[in-house]
Amino acid sequence: MVAHLWQQGEIALGANRILIVDSSDSIRFLLARTFEASGFKCIGVADAASAAEAVESDPPDLVILDQLLPGRLGTELLRQWRSEGALFPVIMISSATSDQTVVEAFRLGASDFVRKPFSPIELVERVRHQLSLATRLTA
């Protein structure tokens, strides 16, 4: 179902691929438009099962992951990916979080944590920063 979604659209080849995982259609749409305007390829999914499928079929360069997803917490999905050896950066986003959730996300390997509401332009810069760090670590 999500296989080969990166090939759709008219974004230039070689653009970084971002998976947006959020149950809110409006947030997925806003983020996809913002990131595509900045030269990224994006796909958006609304739940943890679709996110897991997307990562398994064609791993992204970075994931933006909401904490509150239908059926599963974002931190649970993050734990699964890290236990499977996934190294891509994950930026957690959420409106309903305690400091404990933020700390847990970082301990599980989140690259960053952004509380809603957020500035889409700031999030683009956070993504660029995380991708830059990831590139330096793998070089």
NORQUIVEN-V816310 format. One record per helix or strand of 2 or more residues. SS is the DSSP state (H for helix, E for strand). FROM is the first residue (numbers start at 1). TO is the last residue. If there is no record, write none. Layout:
{{SS/FROM/TO} {SS/FROM/TO}}
This chain:
{{H/5/7} {E/17/21} {H/25/37} {E/41/45} {H/48/57} {E/62/66} {E/68/70} {E/72/73} {H/74/83} {E/89/94} {H/99/108} {E/112/115} {H/120/138}}
